[in-house]
Amino acid sequence: MPACRMCKQNYPQSQFISGNGPRYQVCARCGIEHGLADPAETPQFYSDEVLNARLSLYTRRHLPWASVLMGWILFLSIGRGIELWSGLFFGVLALSSLVVPVLHFMGSARFRAELSRITP
């Protein structure tokens, strides 16, 4: 993969702006920051608002999985030693382990629709 001349990062060829001279081998972000390209002519550039929206969308999509995984880790490490709460904790974890994959599968169309709306 080629490297940007300005920031020295490796990107796929699709992330570079086209042109010769000062625009040669410059990524979209550096091209916009240094005035070599306009945001309208670089569709591969993600602005900070788009990046934050995508991060929020992916976080909302995968947070239930992380929560269930963290819950199982906590239950297996310290949760079994608590007499009254271990049964309740296990019940909640077992129920959430069954519900989270179903909700993840059912929300995939909405996730793809929101992702296509956000992606430039």
N, CA, C and O atoms as CSV, one atom per row, in Angstrom:
chain,resi,resn,atom,element,x,y,z
A,1,MET,N,N,0.835,-1.175,0.000
A,1,MET,CA,C,0.000,0.000,0.000
A,1,MET,C,C,0.886,1.246,0.000
A,1,MET,O,O,1.899,1.295,0.698
A,2,PRO,N,N,0.501,2.240,-0.779
A,2,PRO,CA,C,1.309,3.457,-0.824
A,2,PRO,C,C,1.135,4.292,0.439
A,2,PRO,O,O,0.143,4.166,1.156
A,3,ALA,N,N,2.107,5.133,0.690
A,3,ALA,CA,C,2.093,6.002,1.862
A,3,ALA,C,C,1.866,7.441,1.424
A,3,ALA,O,O,2.321,7.855,0.358
A,4,CYS,N,N,1.166,8.190,2.248
A,4,CYS,CA,C,0.931,9.612,1.988
A,4,CYS,C,C,2.249,10.374,2.175
A,4,CYS,O,O,3.009,10.099,3.104
A,5,ARG,N,N,2.506,11.330,1.282
A,5,ARG,CA,C,3.743,12.096,1.382
A,5,ARG,C,C,3.736,13.047,2.572
A,5,ARG,O,O,4.800,13.424,3.062
A,6,MET,N,N,2.556,13.441,3.045
A,6,MET,CA,C,2.485,14.441,4.114
A,6,MET,C,C,2.409,13.817,5.502
A,6,MET,O,O,3.166,14.193,6.396
A,7,CYS,N,N,1.508,12.877,5.681
A,7,CYS,CA,C,1.326,12.301,7.025
A,7,CYS,C,C,2.061,10.972,7.193
A,7,CYS,O,O,2.132,10.452,8.307
A,8,LYS,N,N,2.604,10.416,6.123
A,8,LYS,CA,C,3.389,9.177,6.128
A,8,LYS,C,C,2.589,7.940,6.537
A,8,LYS,O,O,3.175,6.945,6.963
A,9,GLN,N,N,1.262,7.986,6.417
A,9,GLN,CA,C,0.415,6.849,6.750
A,9,GLN,C,C,0.166,6.004,5.507
A,9,GLN,O,O,0.142,6.530,4.395
A,10,ASN,N,N,-0.017,4.718,5.684
A,10,ASN,CA,C,-0.326,3.806,4.581
A,10,ASN,C,C,-1.827,3.718,4.400
A,10,ASN,O,O,-2.559,3.488,5.363
A,11,TYR,N,N,-2.293,3.902,3.166
A,11,TYR,CA,C,-3.704,3.826,2.820
A,11,TYR,C,C,-3.848,3.042,1.533
A,11,TYR,O,O,-2.890,2.937,0.767
A,12,PRO,N,N,-5.041,2.480,1.273
A,12,PRO,CA,C,-5.284,1.895,-0.043
A,12,PRO,C,C,-5.328,3.002,-1.104
A,12,PRO,O,O,-5.515,4.173,-0.775
A,13,GLN,N,N,-5.157,2.634,-2.349
A,13,GLN,CA,C,-5.080,3.616,-3.436
A,13,GLN,C,C,-6.353,4.447,-3.543
A,13,GLN,O,O,-6.303,5.588,-4.002
A,14,SER,N,N,-7.484,3.902,-3.130
A,14,SER,CA,C,-8.749,4.642,-3.236
A,14,SER,C,C,-8.810,5.845,-2.293
A,14,SER,O,O,-9.658,6.716,-2.486
A,15,GLN,N,N,-7.951,5.923,-1.292
A,15,GLN,CA,C,-7.968,7.028,-0.339
A,15,GLN,C,C,-7.116,8.212,-0.770
A,15,GLN,O,O,-7.043,9.205,-0.047
A,16,PHE,N,N,-6.481,8.135,-1.912
A,16,PHE,CA,C,-5.627,9.211,-2.382
A,16,PHE,C,C,-6.366,10.087,-3.380
A,16,PHE,O,O,-7.204,9.604,-4.140
A,17,ILE,N,N,-6.047,11.391,-3.374
A,17,ILE,CA,C,-6.623,12.285,-4.368
A,17,ILE,C,C,-5.843,12.126,-5.666
A,17,ILE,O,O,-4.667,11.763,-5.653
A,18,SER,N,N,-6.496,12.394,-6.771
A,18,SER,CA,C,-5.827,12.211,-8.051
A,18,SER,C,C,-5.160,13.513,-8.479
A,18,SER,O,O,-5.615,14.600,-8.123
A,19,GLY,N,N,-4.103,13.395,-9.229
A,19,GLY,CA,C,-3.427,14.571,-9.751
A,19,GLY,C,C,-1.931,14.401,-9.727
A,19,GLY,O,O,-1.394,13.464,-9.137
A,20,ASN,N,N,-1.269,15.335,-10.388
A,20,ASN,CA,C,0.185,15.348,-10.453
A,20,ASN,C,C,0.712,16.541,-9.668
A,20,ASN,O,O,-0.051,17.379,-9.187
A,21,GLY,N,N,2.006,16.596,-9.554
A,21,GLY,CA,C,2.630,17.726,-8.856
A,21,GLY,C,C,2.434,17.629,-7.363
A,21,GLY,O,O,2.728,16.588,-6.775
A,22,PRO,N,N,1.944,18.688,-6.725
A,22,PRO,CA,C,1.807,18.659,-5.264
A,22,PRO,C,C,0.705,17.724,-4.767
A,22,PRO,O,O,0.698,17.362,-3.590
A,23,ARG,N,N,-0.220,17.328,-5.633
A,23,ARG,CA,C,-1.309,16.437,-5.227
A,23,ARG,C,C,-0.942,14.970,-5.331
A,23,ARG,O,O,-1.711,14.119,-4.883
A,24,TYR,N,N,0.207,14.644,-5.905
A,24,TYR,CA,C,0.596,13.256,-6.117
A,24,TYR,C,C,0.910,12.576,-4.788
A,24,TYR,O,O,1.684,13.095,-3.983
A,25,GLN,N,N,0.296,11.396,-4.562
A,25,GLN,CA,C,0.487,10.576,-3.363
A,25,GLN,C,C,0.140,11.347,-2.092
A,25,GLN,O,O,0.880,11.290,-1.110
A,26,VAL,N,N,-0.976,12.064,-2.106
A,26,VAL,CA,C,-1.478,12.772,-0.926
A,26,VAL,C,C,-2.849,12.190,-0.611
A,26,VAL,O,O,-3.709,12.100,-1.488
A,27,CYS,N,N,-3.051,11.795,0.644
A,27,CYS,CA,C,-4.343,11.223,1.041
A,27,CYS,C,C,-5.408,12.321,1.065
A,27,CYS,O,O,-5.085,13.508,1.040
A,28,ALA,N,N,-6.667,11.918,1.114
A,28,ALA,CA,C,-7.771,12.873,1.055
A,28,ALA,C,C,-7.749,13.818,2.252
A,28,ALA,O,O,-7.976,15.017,2.090
A,29,ARG,N,N,-7.483,13.304,3.440
A,29,ARG,CA,C,-7.483,14.153,4.636
A,29,ARG,C,C,-6.388,15.228,4.551
A,29,ARG,O,O,-6.660,16.399,4.815
A,30,CYS,N,N,-5.174,14.850,4.190
A,30,CYS,CA,C,-4.092,15.834,4.078
A,30,CYS,C,C,-4.361,16.801,2.941
A,30,CYS,O,O,-4.037,17.983,3.052
A,31,GLY,N,N,-4.948,16.328,1.848
A,31,GLY,CA,C,-5.276,17.203,0.732
A,31,GLY,C,C,-6.263,18.280,1.118
A,31,GLY,O,O,-6.133,19.426,0.687
A,32,ILE,N,N,-7.244,17.929,1.925
A,32,ILE,CA,C,-8.225,18.916,2.366
A,32,ILE,C,C,-7.618,19.839,3.411
A,32,ILE,O,O,-7.837,21.049,3.364
A,33,GLU,N,N,-6.860,19.288,4.352
A,33,GLU,CA,C,-6.269,20.109,5.406
A,33,GLU,C,C,-5.258,21.117,4.864
A,33,GLU,O,O,-5.125,22.212,5.411
A,34,HIS,N,N,-4.541,20.760,3.789
A,34,HIS,CA,C,-3.514,21.642,3.244
A,34,HIS,C,C,-4.001,22.434,2.034
A,34,HIS,O,O,-3.204,23.103,1.377
A,35,GLY,N,N,-5.288,22.370,1.730
A,35,GLY,CA,C,-5.856,23.176,0.658
A,35,GLY,C,C,-5.583,22.672,-0.738
A,35,GLY,O,O,-5.708,23.440,-1.692
A,36,LEU,N,N,-5.218,21.424,-0.898
A,36,LEU,CA,C,-4.960,20.869,-2.224
A,36,LEU,C,C,-6.216,20.320,-2.888
A,36,LEU,O,O,-6.225,20.100,-4.099
A,37,ALA,N,N,-7.270,20.098,-2.121
A,37,ALA,CA,C,-8.507,19.543,-2.661
A,37,ALA,C,C,-9.685,20.085,-1.868
A,37,ALA,O,O,-9.540,20.477,-0.710
A,38,ASP,N,N,-10.852,20.102,-2.501
A,38,ASP,CA,C,-12.093,20.494,-1.839
A,38,ASP,C,C,-12.799,19.243,-1.332
A,38,ASP,O,O,-12.643,18.166,-1.909
A,39,PRO,N,N,-13.575,19.375,-0.257
A,39,PRO,CA,C,-14.321,18.191,0.215
A,39,PRO,C,C,-15.306,17.653,-0.815
A,39,PRO,O,O,-15.638,16.468,-0.784
A,40,ALA,N,N,-15.778,18.496,-1.722
A,40,ALA,CA,C,-16.727,18.037,-2.738
A,40,ALA,C,C,-16.074,17.108,-3.755
A,40,ALA,O,O,-16.742,16.225,-4.293
A,41,GLU,N,N,-14.793,17.285,-4.027
A,41,GLU,CA,C,-14.131,16.440,-5.016
A,41,GLU,C,C,-13.448,15.223,-4.414
A,41,GLU,O,O,-12.805,14.458,-5.133
A,42,THR,N,N,-13.575,15.033,-3.118
A,42,THR,CA,C,-13.006,13.852,-2.456
A,42,THR,C,C,-14.118,13.100,-1.743
A,42,THR,O,O,-14.329,13.307,-0.548
A,43,PRO,N,N,-14.841,12.222,-2.455
A,43,PRO,CA,C,-15.946,11.498,-1.810
A,43,PRO,C,C,-15.481,10.504,-0.763
A,43,PRO,O,O,-16.281,10.091,0.077
A,44,GLN,N,N,-14.214,10.103,-0.783
A,44,GLN,CA,C,-13.723,9.135,0.187
A,44,GLN,C,C,-13.374,9.780,1.524
A,44,GLN,O,O,-13.069,9.070,2.482
A,45,PHE,N,N,-13.411,11.125,1.612
A,45,PHE,CA,C,-13.064,11.822,2.850
A,45,PHE,C,C,-14.228,11.769,3.823
A,45,PHE,O,O,-15.358,12.102,3.467
A,46,TYR,N,N,-13.951,11.352,5.051
A,46,TYR,CA,C,-14.956,11.349,6.103
A,46,TYR,C,C,-14.665,12.516,7.016
A,46,TYR,O,O,-13.597,12.575,7.625
A,47,SER,N,N,-15.593,13.441,7.121
A,47,SER,CA,C,-15.404,14.574,8.021
A,47,SER,C,C,-15.548,14.098,9.466
A,47,SER,O,O,-15.926,12.954,9.719
A,48,ASP,N,N,-15.246,14.977,10.396
A,48,ASP,CA,C,-15.329,14.597,11.806
A,48,ASP,C,C,-16.758,14.265,12.215
A,48,ASP,O,O,-16.968,13.383,13.048
A,49,GLU,N,N,-17.741,14.954,11.646
A,49,GLU,CA,C,-19.142,14.656,11.971
A,49,GLU,C,C,-19.524,13.264,11.482
A,49,GLU,O,O,-20.218,12.525,12.179
A,50,VAL,N,N,-19.072,12.912,10.289
A,50,VAL,CA,C,-19.370,11.584,9.748
A,50,VAL,C,C,-18.666,10.512,10.574
A,50,VAL,O,O,-19.247,9.465,10.863
A,51,LEU,N,N,-17.414,10.772,10.953
A,51,LEU,CA,C,-16.689,9.801,11.776
A,51,LEU,C,C,-17.370,9.588,13.120
A,51,LEU,O,O,-17.491,8.451,13.577
A,52,ASN,N,N,-17.817,10.667,13.762
A,52,ASN,CA,C,-18.494,10.535,15.051
A,52,ASN,C,C,-19.828,9.806,14.905
A,52,ASN,O,O,-20.191,9.003,15.764
A,53,ALA,N,N,-20.554,10.079,13.832
A,53,ALA,CA,C,-21.827,9.394,13.613
A,53,ALA,C,C,-21.613,7.906,13.362
A,53,ALA,O,O,-22.370,7.079,13.871
A,54,ARG,N,N,-20.587,7.554,12.580
A,54,ARG,CA,C,-20.299,6.137,12.326
A,54,ARG,C,C,-19.834,5.425,13.595
A,54,ARG,O,O,-20.233,4.289,13.852
A,55,LEU,N,N,-18.992,6.088,14.389
A,55,LEU,CA,C,-18.538,5.493,15.642
A,55,LEU,C,C,-19.716,5.258,16.584
A,55,LEU,O,O,-19.801,4.211,17.226
A,56,SER,N,N,-20.614,6.218,16.665
A,56,SER,CA,C,-21.798,6.062,17.510
A,56,SER,C,C,-22.676,4.913,17.021
A,56,SER,O,O,-23.207,4.145,17.823
A,57,LEU,N,N,-22.824,4.799,15.713
A,57,LEU,CA,C,-23.653,3.730,15.152
A,57,LEU,C,C,-23.054,2.359,15.440
A,57,LEU,O,O,-23.769,1.447,15.855
A,58,TYR,N,N,-21.753,2.206,15.226
A,58,TYR,CA,C,-21.102,0.920,15.508
A,58,TYR,C,C,-21.099,0.615,17.003
A,58,TYR,O,O,-21.211,-0.547,17.395
A,59,THR,N,N,-20.972,1.638,17.836
A,59,THR,CA,C,-21.008,1.420,19.286
A,59,THR,C,C,-22.372,0.925,19.719
A,59,THR,O,O,-22.471,-0.018,20.504
A,60,ARG,N,N,-23.428,1.554,19.216
A,60,ARG,CA,C,-24.774,1.101,19.561
A,60,ARG,C,C,-25.037,-0.305,19.042
A,60,ARG,O,O,-25.802,-1.054,19.651
A,61,ARG,N,N,-24.422,-0.669,17.938
A,61,ARG,CA,C,-24.635,-1.992,17.356
A,61,ARG,C,C,-23.966,-3.090,18.178
A,61,ARG,O,O,-24.536,-4.167,18.354
A,62,HIS,N,N,-22.760,-2.827,18.682
A,62,HIS,CA,C,-21.983,-3.885,19.325
A,62,HIS,C,C,-21.897,-3.772,20.841
A,62,HIS,O,O,-21.294,-4.639,21.474
A,63,LEU,N,N,-22.467,-2.755,21.440
A,63,LEU,CA,C,-22.425,-2.612,22.892
A,63,LEU,C,C,-23.135,-3.755,23.632
A,63,LEU,O,O,-22.613,-4.206,24.651
A,64,PRO,N,N,-24.299,-4.249,23.176
A,64,PRO,CA,C,-24.907,-5.377,23.887
A,64,PRO,C,C,-24.007,-6.617,23.932
A,64,PRO,O,O,-23.978,-7.320,24.942
A,65,TRP,N,N,-23.276,-6.891,22.848
A,65,TRP,CA,C,-22.369,-8.036,22.840
A,65,TRP,C,C,-21.258,-7.843,23.873
A,65,TRP,O,O,-20.920,-8.774,24.603
A,66,ALA,N,N,-20.703,-6.658,23.934
A,66,ALA,CA,C,-19.633,-6.388,24.900
A,66,ALA,C,C,-20.160,-6.476,26.329
A,66,ALA,O,O,-19.465,-6.962,27.222
A,67,SER,N,N,-21.380,-6.009,26.540
A,67,SER,CA,C,-21.968,-6.061,27.878
A,67,SER,C,C,-22.196,-7.500,28.329
A,67,SER,O,O,-21.905,-7.841,29.476
A,68,VAL,N,N,-22.709,-8.341,27.443
A,68,VAL,CA,C,-22.932,-9.752,27.791
A,68,VAL,C,C,-21.599,-10.441,28.055
A,68,VAL,O,O,-21.479,-11.206,29.011
A,69,LEU,N,N,-20.611,-10.184,27.229
A,69,LEU,CA,C,-19.295,-10.790,27.432
A,69,LEU,C,C,-18.690,-10.346,28.762
A,69,LEU,O,O,-18.145,-11.168,29.499
A,70,MET,N,N,-18.780,-9.069,29.071
A,70,MET,CA,C,-18.247,-8.571,30.341
A,70,MET,C,C,-19.036,-9.154,31.520
A,70,MET,O,O,-18.464,-9.459,32.566
A,71,GLY,N,N,-20.343,-9.304,31.343
A,71,GLY,CA,C,-21.149,-9.909,32.400
A,71,GLY,C,C,-20.745,-11.346,32.681
A,71,GLY,O,O,-20.652,-11.743,33.842
A,72,TRP,N,N,-20.504,-12.135,31.636
A,72,TRP,CA,C,-20.066,-13.516,31.833
A,72,TRP,C,C,-18.694,-13.572,32.486
A,72,TRP,O,O,-18.443,-14.422,33.341
A,73,ILE,N,N,-17.815,-12.679,32.089
A,73,ILE,CA,C,-16.485,-12.655,32.721
A,73,ILE,C,C,-16.606,-12.325,34.197
A,73,ILE,O,O,-15.958,-12.958,35.030
A,74,LEU,N,N,-17.430,-11.338,34.528
A,74,LEU,CA,C,-17.619,-10.995,35.940
A,74,LEU,C,C,-18.287,-12.126,36.714
A,74,LEU,O,O,-17.919,-12.410,37.854
A,75,PHE,N,N,-19.270,-12.767,36.091
A,75,PHE,CA,C,-19.951,-13.860,36.781
A,75,PHE,C,C,-19.011,-15.023,37.050
A,75,PHE,O,O,-19.001,-15.581,38.147
A,76,LEU,N,N,-18.220,-15.387,36.047
A,76,LEU,CA,C,-17.323,-16.526,36.225
A,76,LEU,C,C,-16.164,-16.215,37.167
A,76,LEU,O,O,-15.622,-17.127,37.791
A,77,SER,N,N,-15.777,-14.961,37.280
A,77,SER,CA,C,-14.650,-14.637,38.157
A,77,SER,C,C,-15.089,-14.370,39.594
A,77,SER,O,O,-14.499,-14.925,40.522
A,78,ILE,N,N,-16.113,-13.530,39.806
A,78,ILE,CA,C,-16.480,-13.189,41.185
A,78,ILE,C,C,-17.955,-13.394,41.494
A,78,ILE,O,O,-18.344,-13.354,42.662
A,79,GLY,N,N,-18.791,-13.614,40.475
A,79,GLY,CA,C,-20.234,-13.652,40.687
A,79,GLY,C,C,-20.752,-14.910,41.336
A,79,GLY,O,O,-21.814,-14.876,41.958
A,80,ARG,N,N,-20.047,-16.020,41.219
A,80,ARG,CA,C,-20.556,-17.273,41.780
A,80,ARG,C,C,-20.412,-17.336,43.293
A,80,ARG,O,O,-21.057,-18.161,43.940
A,81,GLY,N,N,-19.582,-16.483,43.861
A,81,GLY,CA,C,-19.364,-16.536,45.306
A,81,GLY,C,C,-20.434,-15.831,46.120
A,81,GLY,O,O,-20.496,-16.023,47.335
A,82,ILE,N,N,-21.274,-15.025,45.498
A,82,ILE,CA,C,-22.327,-14.296,46.212
A,82,ILE,C,C,-23.566,-15.182,46.238
A,82,ILE,O,O,-24.070,-15.576,45.186
A,83,GLU,N,N,-24.059,-15.499,47.432
A,83,GLU,CA,C,-25.102,-16.520,47.561
A,83,GLU,C,C,-26.426,-16.111,46.922
A,83,GLU,O,O,-26.930,-16.829,46.059
A,84,LEU,N,N,-26.997,-14.987,47.319
A,84,LEU,CA,C,-28.317,-14.605,46.829
A,84,LEU,C,C,-28.260,-14.086,45.396
A,84,LEU,O,O,-29.118,-14.427,44.582
A,85,TRP,N,N,-27.270,-13.273,45.084
A,85,TRP,CA,C,-27.244,-12.591,43.797
A,85,TRP,C,C,-26.718,-13.454,42.649
A,85,TRP,O,O,-26.945,-13.129,41.484
A,86,SER,N,N,-26.026,-14.535,42.958
A,86,SER,CA,C,-25.455,-15.323,41.865
A,86,SER,C,C,-26.545,-15.966,41.001
A,86,SER,O,O,-26.382,-16.059,39.784
A,87,GLY,N,N,-27.624,-16.400,41.589
A,87,GLY,CA,C,-28.723,-16.984,40.816
A,87,GLY,C,C,-29.416,-15.942,39.944
A,87,GLY,O,O,-29.737,-16.208,38.785
A,88,LEU,N,N,-29.645,-14.759,40.504
A,88,LEU,CA,C,-30.261,-13.689,39.721
A,88,LEU,C,C,-29.334,-13.228,38.596
A,88,LEU,O,O,-29.774,-13.007,37.468
A,89,PHE,N,N,-28.069,-13.090,38.912
A,89,PHE,CA,C,-27.078,-12.672,37.932
A,89,PHE,C,C,-26.988,-13.690,36.797
A,89,PHE,O,O,-26.910,-13.317,35.626
A,90,PHE,N,N,-26.998,-14.965,37.147
A,90,PHE,CA,C,-26.963,-16.016,36.131
A,90,PHE,C,C,-28.215,-15.979,35.263
A,90,PHE,O,O,-28.130,-16.147,34.046
A,91,GLY,N,N,-29.368,-15.762,35.874
A,91,GLY,CA,C,-30.620,-15.702,35.108
A,91,GLY,C,C,-30.621,-14.545,34.107
A,91,GLY,O,O,-31.023,-14.707,32.955
A,92,VAL,N,N,-30.172,-13.394,34.556
A,92,VAL,CA,C,-30.106,-12.236,33.658
A,92,VAL,C,C,-29.116,-12.487,32.529
A,92,VAL,O,O,-29.389,-12.152,31.377
A,93,LEU,N,N,-27.971,-13.075,32.853
A,93,LEU,CA,C,-26.980,-13.355,31.819
A,93,LEU,C,C,-27.471,-14.397,30.825
A,93,LEU,O,O,-27.234,-14.265,29.624
A,94,ALA,N,N,-28.150,-15.426,31.308
A,94,ALA,CA,C,-28.672,-16.456,30.408
A,94,ALA,C,C,-29.740,-15.872,29.488
A,94,ALA,O,O,-29.758,-16.165,28.292
A,95,LEU,N,N,-30.632,-15.045,30.042
A,95,LEU,CA,C,-31.665,-14.420,29.227
A,95,LEU,C,C,-31.063,-13.455,28.208
A,95,LEU,O,O,-31.466,-13.444,27.045
A,96,SER,N,N,-30.109,-12.655,28.643
A,96,SER,CA,C,-29.494,-11.713,27.705
A,96,SER,C,C,-28.663,-12.429,26.650
A,96,SER,O,O,-28.544,-11.938,25.528
A,97,SER,N,N,-28.088,-13.577,26.986
A,97,SER,CA,C,-27.337,-14.352,25.990
A,97,SER,C,C,-28.248,-14.918,24.912
A,97,SER,O,O,-27.799,-15.174,23.795
A,98,LEU,N,N,-29.507,-15.113,25.231
A,98,LEU,CA,C,-30.468,-15.577,24.233
A,98,LEU,C,C,-31.093,-14.429,23.446
A,98,LEU,O,O,-31.415,-14.592,22.268
A,99,VAL,N,N,-31.268,-13.274,24.081
A,99,VAL,CA,C,-31.959,-12.153,23.456
A,99,VAL,C,C,-31.033,-11.332,22.550
A,99,VAL,O,O,-31.459,-10.879,21.488
A,100,VAL,N,N,-29.791,-11.139,22.951
A,100,VAL,CA,C,-28.878,-10.273,22.201
A,100,VAL,C,C,-28.644,-10.756,20.768
A,100,VAL,O,O,-28.680,-9.921,19.864
A,101,PRO,N,N,-28.408,-12.040,20.496
A,101,PRO,CA,C,-28.254,-12.443,19.081
A,101,PRO,C,C,-29.514,-12.214,18.250
A,101,PRO,O,O,-29.428,-11.864,17.073
A,102,VAL,N,N,-30.669,-12.409,18.852
A,102,VAL,CA,C,-31.916,-12.185,18.121
A,102,VAL,C,C,-32.067,-10.705,17.787
A,102,VAL,O,O,-32.406,-10.360,16.655
A,103,LEU,N,N,-31.822,-9.836,18.747
A,103,LEU,CA,C,-31.914,-8.399,18.495
A,103,LEU,C,C,-30.852,-7.934,17.500
A,103,LEU,O,O,-31.108,-7.044,16.688
A,104,HIS,N,N,-29.684,-8.522,17.562
A,104,HIS,CA,C,-28.624,-8.177,16.613
A,104,HIS,C,C,-29.035,-8.552,15.194
A,104,HIS,O,O,-28.826,-7.774,14.263
A,105,PHE,N,N,-29.609,-9.718,15.022
A,105,PHE,CA,C,-30.050,-10.172,13.707
A,105,PHE,C,C,-31.221,-9.331,13.201
A,105,PHE,O,O,-31.269,-8.981,12.022
A,106,MET,N,N,-32.165,-9.007,14.086
A,106,MET,CA,C,-33.335,-8.238,13.668
A,106,MET,C,C,-32.986,-6.784,13.348
A,106,MET,O,O,-33.679,-6.147,12.555
A,107,GLY,N,N,-31.942,-6.262,13.941
A,107,GLY,CA,C,-31.566,-4.878,13.696
A,107,GLY,C,C,-30.572,-4.683,12.578
A,107,GLY,O,O,-30.107,-3.563,12.366
A,108,SER,N,N,-30.227,-5.742,11.848
A,108,SER,CA,C,-29.207,-5.615,10.807
A,108,SER,C,C,-29.671,-4.760,9.635
A,108,SER,O,O,-28.866,-4.017,9.073
A,109,ALA,N,N,-30.930,-4.838,9.250
A,109,ALA,CA,C,-31.421,-4.019,8.136
A,109,ALA,C,C,-31.421,-2.540,8.508
A,109,ALA,O,O,-31.046,-1.696,7.694
A,110,ARG,N,N,-31.836,-2.224,9.720
A,110,ARG,CA,C,-31.826,-0.837,10.178
A,110,ARG,C,C,-30.401,-0.310,10.275
A,110,ARG,O,O,-30.135,0.842,9.932
A,111,PHE,N,N,-29.486,-1.154,10.741
A,111,PHE,CA,C,-28.083,-0.756,10.828
A,111,PHE,C,C,-27.514,-0.442,9.446
A,111,PHE,O,O,-26.846,0.576,9.267
A,112,ARG,N,N,-27.773,-1.302,8.481
A,112,ARG,CA,C,-27.264,-1.063,7.121
A,112,ARG,C,C,-27.886,0.185,6.505
A,112,ARG,O,O,-27.210,0.919,5.785
A,113,ALA,N,N,-29.161,0.433,6.780
A,113,ALA,CA,C,-29.815,1.629,6.246
A,113,ALA,C,C,-29.209,2.893,6.847
A,113,ALA,O,O,-28.942,3.857,6.129
A,114,GLU,N,N,-28.991,2.891,8.157
A,114,GLU,CA,C,-28.388,4.060,8.784
A,114,GLU,C,C,-26.940,4.236,8.338
A,114,GLU,O,O,-26.483,5.367,8.170
A,115,LEU,N,N,-26.221,3.153,8.146
A,115,LEU,CA,C,-24.834,3.251,7.689
A,115,LEU,C,C,-24.753,3.794,6.267
A,115,LEU,O,O,-23.868,4.595,5.965
A,116,SER,N,N,-25.650,3.379,5.399
A,116,SER,CA,C,-25.649,3.910,4.030
A,116,SER,C,C,-26.084,5.361,4.008
A,116,SER,O,O,-25.655,6.107,3.128
A,117,ARG,N,N,-26.912,5.787,4.937
A,117,ARG,CA,C,-27.317,7.189,5.021
A,117,ARG,C,C,-26.157,8.054,5.481
A,117,ARG,O,O,-26.008,9.184,5.014
A,118,ILE,N,N,-25.341,7.548,6.378
A,118,ILE,CA,C,-24.226,8.308,6.928
A,118,ILE,C,C,-23.032,8.338,5.985
A,118,ILE,O,O,-22.337,9.350,5.894
A,119,THR,N,N,-22.789,7.237,5.283
A,119,THR,CA,C,-21.591,7.125,4.444
A,119,THR,C,C,-21.684,8.076,3.264
A,119,THR,O,O,-22.685,8.081,2.547
A,120,PRO,N,N,-20.636,8.889,3.054
A,120,PRO,CA,C,-20.692,9.829,1.931
A,120,PRO,C,C,-20.557,9.129,0.587
A,120,PRO,O,O,-20.585,9.784,-0.455
